Amino acid sequence: MKRIFLISVFLTSSITYVNAQQGGNPKDTEAWSPVPKVVELKSASTVTQQAPSDAIRLFDGKNLDQWLSVNDKSAAKWTVKENSFTVKKGTGNIQTKQSFTNYQLHIEWLIPAEISGSGQGRGNSGIFLASTGPGDDGYEIQVLDSYKNGTYSNGQAGSIYKQAIPLVNASRKPGEWQTYDILWTAPQFNEDGSLKSAARITALHNGVLIHNNTEIKGETVYIGAPFYKKHGPLPIKLQDHGDPSEPISFRNIWIREL
């Protein structure tokens, strides 16, 4: 995530909405240590994880009927081909038509083999586990080429962007499909809008534990501290990051409501 956006400062139901920019420096919230240990993985399997019988298929390899464009709520414009779909640069983020609270999510993603760039400009996208607005708003787990590609630790693949560093770096090299398996517990709010209980995430990257019941500090922001604002069930969003590197692809997405 890199887009800078403004959030006005005001009070509603005893919550202070934090200005996420305030003329600050994005580097102030970059954590470069500790650097997660690299975990060596066996060759990627060509067999994807099958959805259980009680799962909702968010992508079945054929169409994006379960998704819509965040910009204008029209049909999602990303490109579907060969049982996967790819970010179509410039068309904006897409989100699920359905909203969710607590869930188990399986999603597979691919960094192109012929990737260019470095750092945050190398295969950047994101999965917003609960999308609170039209831009890059919500709670983001980072998608990035982190195979021998250095960047700040709380911005590498598997990080809760600018918040939580993954326990290890379990990235595969570009050109190999990767998986996230995520258990998401949504935040709860009191009637007056104050936070009752924080969001939590347990996540596996390519079958390796990278977050173990990690507490989320608030919504993802590029500049400044994360924050909470009251919300209910929300859609899941995928990011059209807009950087010059080759677009990211996704496949085999399913969810189980908990």
C-alpha positions as a Markdown table, in Angstrom:
| # | Residue | x | y | z |
|---|---|---|---|---|
| 1 | Met | 0.0 | 0.0 | 0.0 |
| 2 | Lys | 1.3 | 3.5 | -0.8 |
| 3 | Arg | -1.5 | 5.9 | -1.6 |
| 4 | Ile | -1.7 | 8.9 | 0.7 |
| 5 | Phe | -5.2 | 9.9 | 1.8 |
| 6 | Leu | -6.7 | 12.4 | 4.3 |
| 7 | Ile | -9.0 | 11.5 | 7.0 |
| 8 | Ser | -10.6 | 14.5 | 8.7 |
| 9 | Val | -10.4 | 15.0 | 12.4 |
| 10 | Phe | -13.7 | 15.0 | 14.1 |
| 11 | Leu | -15.5 | 13.5 | 17.1 |
| 12 | Thr | -18.4 | 11.1 | 16.6 |
| 13 | Ser | -19.8 | 8.8 | 19.3 |
| 14 | Ser | -16.8 | 9.5 | 21.5 |
| 15 | Ile | -14.3 | 8.3 | 18.8 |
| 16 | Thr | -11.6 | 10.7 | 17.7 |
| 17 | Tyr | -11.0 | 10.2 | 13.9 |
| 18 | Val | -7.3 | 10.6 | 13.4 |
| 19 | Asn | -5.8 | 12.6 | 10.5 |
| 20 | Ala | -3.7 | 9.9 | 8.8 |
| 21 | Gln | -1.5 | 12.3 | 6.9 |
| 22 | Gln | -1.0 | 15.6 | 8.9 |
| 23 | Gly | 2.0 | 16.4 | 6.8 |
| 24 | Gly | 4.0 | 13.5 | 8.3 |
| 25 | Asn | 6.7 | 11.3 | 6.9 |
| 26 | Pro | 5.7 | 7.8 | 5.8 |
| 27 | Lys | 9.2 | 6.5 | 6.9 |
| 28 | Asp | 8.3 | 7.3 | 10.5 |
| 29 | Thr | 6.1 | 4.1 | 10.6 |
| 30 | Glu | 8.5 | 1.8 | 8.7 |
| 31 | Ala | 10.0 | -0.9 | 10.9 |
| 32 | Trp | 13.2 | -2.3 | 9.4 |
| 33 | Ser | 13.9 | -4.7 | 12.3 |
| 34 | Pro | 13.6 | -7.4 | 13.3 |
| 35 | Val | 14.1 | -8.9 | 9.9 |
| 36 | Pro | 12.0 | -12.1 | 9.7 |
| 37 | Lys | 14.0 | -15.3 | 9.2 |
| 38 | Val | 13.7 | -16.8 | 5.8 |
| 39 | Val | 12.1 | -20.2 | 5.7 |
| 40 | Glu | 13.1 | -22.5 | 2.8 |
| 41 | Leu | 10.1 | -24.2 | 1.2 |
| 42 | Lys | 9.9 | -27.3 | -1.0 |
| 43 | Ser | 8.9 | -26.8 | -4.7 |
| 44 | Ala | 5.4 | -25.4 | -5.1 |
| 45 | Ser | 2.7 | -28.0 | -5.6 |
| 46 | Thr | 0.5 | -27.7 | -8.6 |
| 47 | Val | -2.5 | -28.9 | -6.5 |
| 48 | Thr | -4.5 | -26.2 | -4.9 |
| 49 | Gln | -6.4 | -26.5 | -1.7 |
| 50 | Gln | -9.9 | -27.6 | -2.3 |
| 51 | Ala | -12.8 | -25.6 | -0.7 |
| 52 | Pro | -14.7 | -27.5 | 2.0 |
| 53 | Ser | -18.4 | -28.2 | 1.5 |
| 54 | Asp | -19.5 | -25.3 | 3.7 |
| 55 | Ala | -17.3 | -22.7 | 2.0 |
| 56 | Ile | -18.5 | -19.8 | -0.2 |
| 57 | Arg | -16.6 | -19.7 | -3.5 |
| 58 | Leu | -15.5 | -16.2 | -4.1 |
| 59 | Phe | -13.7 | -17.1 | -7.3 |
| 60 | Asp | -14.4 | -20.4 | -9.2 |
| 61 | Gly | -12.0 | -19.9 | -12.0 |
| 62 | Lys | -14.7 | -18.7 | -14.5 |
| 63 | Asn | -15.9 | -15.2 | -13.7 |
| 64 | Leu | -15.8 | -12.4 | -11.2 |
| 65 | Asp | -19.6 | -12.5 | -10.4 |
| 66 | Gln | -18.8 | -12.3 | -6.7 |
| 67 | Trp | -16.9 | -9.1 | -7.1 |
| 68 | Leu | -17.5 | -5.5 | -8.1 |
| 69 | Ser | -15.5 | -2.4 | -8.9 |
| 70 | Val | -15.0 | -0.2 | -5.8 |
| 71 | Asn | -14.9 | 3.0 | -7.9 |
| 72 | Asp | -18.5 | 2.8 | -9.2 |
| 73 | Lys | -19.9 | -0.5 | -7.9 |
| 74 | Ser | -20.1 | -1.8 | -11.4 |
| 75 | Ala | -18.9 | -5.3 | -12.5 |
| 76 | Ala | -15.2 | -6.0 | -11.6 |
| 77 | Lys | -13.0 | -5.2 | -14.6 |
| 78 | Trp | -10.0 | -7.3 | -13.9 |
| 79 | Thr | -8.9 | -9.9 | -16.4 |
| 80 | Val | -10.1 | -13.6 | -16.1 |
| 81 | Lys | -8.0 | -16.2 | -17.8 |
| 82 | Glu | -6.9 | -19.8 | -17.3 |
| 83 | Asn | -8.7 | -20.3 | -13.9 |
| 84 | Ser | -7.2 | -17.1 | -12.4 |
| 85 | Phe | -7.7 | -13.4 | -12.7 |
| 86 | Thr | -5.2 | -10.5 | -12.9 |
| 87 | Val | -5.2 | -6.9 | -11.8 |
| 88 | Lys | -6.1 | -4.7 | -14.7 |
| 89 | Lys | -4.1 | -1.6 | -14.0 |
| 90 | Gly | -6.0 | 1.7 | -13.8 |
| 91 | Thr | -9.4 | 0.1 | -13.2 |
| 92 | Gly | -9.2 | 0.4 | -9.4 |
| 93 | Asn | -9.7 | -1.9 | -6.4 |
| 94 | Ile | -12.3 | -4.6 | -6.4 |
| 95 | Gln | -14.3 | -5.9 | -3.5 |
| 96 | Thr | -16.7 | -8.8 | -2.7 |
| 97 | Lys | -20.4 | -8.2 | -3.1 |
| 98 | Gln | -21.0 | -9.9 | 0.2 |
| 99 | Ser | -19.9 | -8.5 | 3.6 |
| 100 | Phe | -18.4 | -10.6 | 6.4 |
| 101 | Thr | -17.6 | -10.5 | 10.1 |
| 102 | Asn | -15.5 | -13.4 | 11.4 |
| 103 | Tyr | -14.2 | -15.9 | 8.8 |
| 104 | Gln | -11.6 | -18.3 | 7.5 |
| 105 | Leu | -10.2 | -17.2 | 4.1 |
| 106 | His | -8.1 | -19.1 | 1.6 |
| 107 | Ile | -6.6 | -17.2 | -1.3 |
| 108 | Glu | -3.8 | -17.9 | -3.8 |
| 109 | Trp | -1.7 | -15.3 | -5.5 |
| 110 | Leu | 1.1 | -15.1 | -8.1 |
| 111 | Ile | 3.9 | -12.7 | -8.6 |
| 112 | Pro | 4.9 | -12.8 | -12.3 |
| 113 | Ala | 8.2 | -14.6 | -13.1 |
| 114 | Glu | 9.4 | -11.6 | -15.1 |
| 115 | Ile | 9.0 | -9.1 | -12.4 |
| 116 | Ser | 10.8 | -5.7 | -12.3 |
| 117 | Gly | 11.4 | -3.1 | -9.7 |
| 118 | Ser | 12.6 | -3.4 | -6.1 |
| 119 | Gly | 11.4 | -2.9 | -2.6 |
| 120 | Gln | 7.7 | -1.8 | -2.4 |
| 121 | Gly | 7.7 | -1.4 | -6.2 |
| 122 | Arg | 8.0 | -5.1 | -6.9 |
| 123 | Gly | 4.7 | -6.9 | -7.3 |
| 124 | Asn | 2.8 | -4.8 | -4.8 |
| 125 | Ser | -0.9 | -5.4 | -4.0 |
| 126 | Gly | -2.9 | -6.0 | -0.8 |
| 127 | Ile | -5.8 | -7.9 | 0.6 |
| 128 | Phe | -8.0 | -5.8 | 2.8 |
| 129 | Leu | -9.7 | -8.2 | 5.2 |
| 130 | Ala | -12.4 | -5.7 | 6.0 |
| 131 | Ser | -12.8 | -2.8 | 3.6 |
| 132 | Thr | -14.1 | 0.4 | 5.3 |
| 133 | Gly | -14.0 | 2.8 | 2.3 |
| 134 | Pro | -13.5 | 3.3 | -1.4 |
| 135 | Gly | -9.8 | 3.9 | -1.3 |
| 136 | Asp | -7.1 | 1.9 | 0.5 |
| 137 | Asp | -9.1 | 1.8 | 3.6 |
| 138 | Gly | -9.5 | -1.1 | 6.0 |
| 139 | Tyr | -7.2 | -3.8 | 7.4 |
| 140 | Glu | -4.5 | -4.9 | 5.0 |
| 141 | Ile | -2.3 | -7.9 | 4.7 |
| 142 | Gln | 0.5 | -7.1 | 2.2 |
| 143 | Val | 1.0 | -8.9 | -1.1 |
| 144 | Leu | 4.6 | -8.3 | -2.4 |
| 145 | Asp | 7.5 | -10.1 | -3.9 |
| 146 | Ser | 9.6 | -10.7 | -0.7 |
| 147 | Tyr | 11.8 | -13.4 | -2.2 |
| 148 | Lys | 15.3 | -11.9 | -2.0 |
| 149 | Asn | 13.7 | -8.5 | -2.2 |
| 150 | Gly | 14.5 | -6.2 | 0.7 |
| 151 | Thr | 12.0 | -3.7 | 2.2 |
| 152 | Tyr | 10.9 | -2.6 | 5.6 |
| 153 | Ser | 9.8 | -5.6 | 7.7 |
| 154 | Asn | 6.3 | -4.3 | 8.4 |
| 155 | Gly | 5.7 | -3.8 | 4.7 |
| 156 | Gln | 7.0 | -7.2 | 3.3 |
| 157 | Ala | 4.7 | -10.0 | 2.2 |
| 158 | Gly | 2.6 | -11.3 | 5.0 |
| 159 | Ser | 2.8 | -8.2 | 7.1 |
| 160 | Ile | -0.2 | -6.4 | 8.5 |
| 161 | Tyr | 0.8 | -3.3 | 6.6 |
| 162 | Lys | 2.7 | -0.8 | 8.8 |
| 163 | Gln | 1.6 | -2.7 | 11.9 |
| 164 | Ala | 2.7 | -6.3 | 12.4 |
| 165 | Ile | 5.8 | -8.0 | 11.1 |
| 166 | Pro | 5.4 | -11.7 | 10.0 |
| 167 | Leu | 7.0 | -14.3 | 12.2 |
| 168 | Val | 9.1 | -15.6 | 9.3 |
| 169 | Asn | 9.5 | -14.9 | 5.6 |
| 170 | Ala | 7.9 | -17.8 | 3.8 |
| 171 | Ser | 7.9 | -16.3 | 0.3 |
| 172 | Arg | 8.2 | -18.4 | -2.9 |
| 173 | Lys | 10.1 | -17.0 | -5.8 |
| 174 | Pro | 8.3 | -15.1 | -8.6 |
| 175 | Gly | 6.4 | -17.3 | -11.0 |
| 176 | Glu | 5.3 | -19.7 | -8.3 |
| 177 | Trp | 1.8 | -19.7 | -6.8 |
| 178 | Gln | 1.6 | -18.7 | -3.1 |
| 179 | Thr | -1.2 | -19.1 | -0.5 |
| 180 | Tyr | -2.6 | -17.2 | 2.4 |
| 181 | Asp | -4.9 | -19.0 | 4.9 |
| 182 | Ile | -6.3 | -16.5 | 7.3 |
| 183 | Leu | -8.5 | -16.6 | 10.4 |
| 184 | Trp | -10.0 | -13.2 | 10.9 |
| 185 | Thr | -11.7 | -12.0 | 14.0 |
| 186 | Ala | -13.4 | -8.7 | 13.4 |
| 187 | Pro | -13.3 | -5.8 | 16.0 |
| 188 | Gln | -16.3 | -5.2 | 18.2 |
| 189 | Phe | -17.6 | -1.8 | 19.3 |
| 190 | Asn | -19.7 | -0.5 | 22.1 |
| 191 | Glu | -23.0 | 1.3 | 21.4 |
| 192 | Asp | -21.2 | 4.6 | 21.9 |
| 193 | Gly | -18.7 | 3.7 | 19.1 |
| 194 | Ser | -15.8 | 3.0 | 21.4 |
| 195 | Leu | -13.7 | -0.1 | 20.9 |
| 196 | Lys | -14.9 | -3.2 | 22.8 |
| 197 | Ser | -12.4 | -5.7 | 21.5 |
| 198 | Ala | -9.7 | -5.4 | 18.9 |
| 199 | Ala | -9.5 | -7.3 | 15.7 |
| 200 | Arg | -7.2 | -10.4 | 15.6 |
| 201 | Ile | -5.6 | -12.4 | 12.9 |
| 202 | Thr | -4.0 | -15.8 | 12.6 |
| 203 | Ala | -2.4 | -16.4 | 9.2 |
| 204 | Leu | -0.3 | -19.0 | 7.3 |
| 205 | His | 1.8 | -18.1 | 4.3 |
| 206 | Asn | 2.4 | -21.1 | 2.1 |
| 207 | Gly | 1.4 | -23.3 | 5.0 |
| 208 | Val | 3.8 | -21.6 | 7.5 |
| 209 | Leu | 2.5 | -19.7 | 10.5 |
| 210 | Ile | 3.3 | -16.0 | 10.2 |
| 211 | His | 0.7 | -14.5 | 12.6 |
| 212 | Asn | -0.5 | -16.2 | 15.8 |
| 213 | Asn | -3.6 | -14.6 | 17.1 |
| 214 | Thr | -2.0 | -11.2 | 16.5 |
| 215 | Glu | -3.9 | -8.1 | 17.8 |
| 216 | Ile | -4.6 | -5.5 | 15.2 |
| 217 | Lys | -4.1 | -1.9 | 16.3 |
| 218 | Gly | -6.6 | -0.4 | 13.9 |
| 219 | Glu | -7.1 | 0.3 | 10.2 |
| 220 | Thr | -4.2 | 0.5 | 7.8 |
| 221 | Val | -2.8 | 3.9 | 7.1 |
| 222 | Tyr | 0.2 | 5.0 | 5.1 |
| 223 | Ile | 1.2 | 7.9 | 7.3 |
| 224 | Gly | 0.6 | 8.0 | 11.0 |
| 225 | Ala | -0.8 | 5.6 | 13.6 |
| 226 | Pro | -3.5 | 3.1 | 12.9 |
| 227 | Phe | -7.0 | 3.8 | 14.3 |
| 228 | Tyr | -10.4 | 2.3 | 14.7 |
| 229 | Lys | -13.8 | 3.6 | 13.7 |
| 230 | Lys | -17.1 | 1.8 | 14.4 |
| 231 | His | -18.3 | -0.5 | 11.6 |
| 232 | Gly | -20.3 | -3.7 | 11.1 |
| 233 | Pro | -19.8 | -6.5 | 8.6 |
| 234 | Leu | -17.7 | -5.4 | 5.6 |
| 235 | Pro | -16.5 | -6.7 | 2.2 |
| 236 | Ile | -13.1 | -8.0 | 1.4 |
| 237 | Lys | -11.1 | -5.9 | -1.0 |
| 238 | Leu | -8.2 | -6.5 | -3.4 |
| 239 | Gln | -5.8 | -3.7 | -4.4 |
| 240 | Asp | -4.9 | -2.3 | -7.7 |
| 241 | His | -1.8 | -0.7 | -6.4 |
| 242 | Gly | -0.8 | 1.1 | -9.7 |
| 243 | Asp | 2.9 | 0.7 | -9.5 |
| 244 | Pro | 4.9 | 0.0 | -12.8 |
| 245 | Ser | 5.7 | -3.7 | -12.1 |
| 246 | Glu | 3.8 | -6.5 | -13.7 |
| 247 | Pro | 0.2 | -7.1 | -12.3 |
| 248 | Ile | -0.6 | -9.7 | -9.7 |
| 249 | Ser | -2.9 | -12.7 | -10.3 |
| 250 | Phe | -5.2 | -14.5 | -7.9 |
| 251 | Arg | -7.1 | -17.8 | -7.9 |
| 252 | Asn | -9.0 | -20.3 | -5.8 |
| 253 | Ile | -10.5 | -17.9 | -3.3 |
| 254 | Trp | -13.0 | -19.3 | -0.8 |
| 255 | Ile | -14.3 | -18.3 | 2.6 |
| 256 | Arg | -16.0 | -19.9 | 5.6 |
| 257 | Glu | -18.0 | -17.7 | 7.9 |
| 258 | Leu | -17.4 | -18.3 | 11.6 |
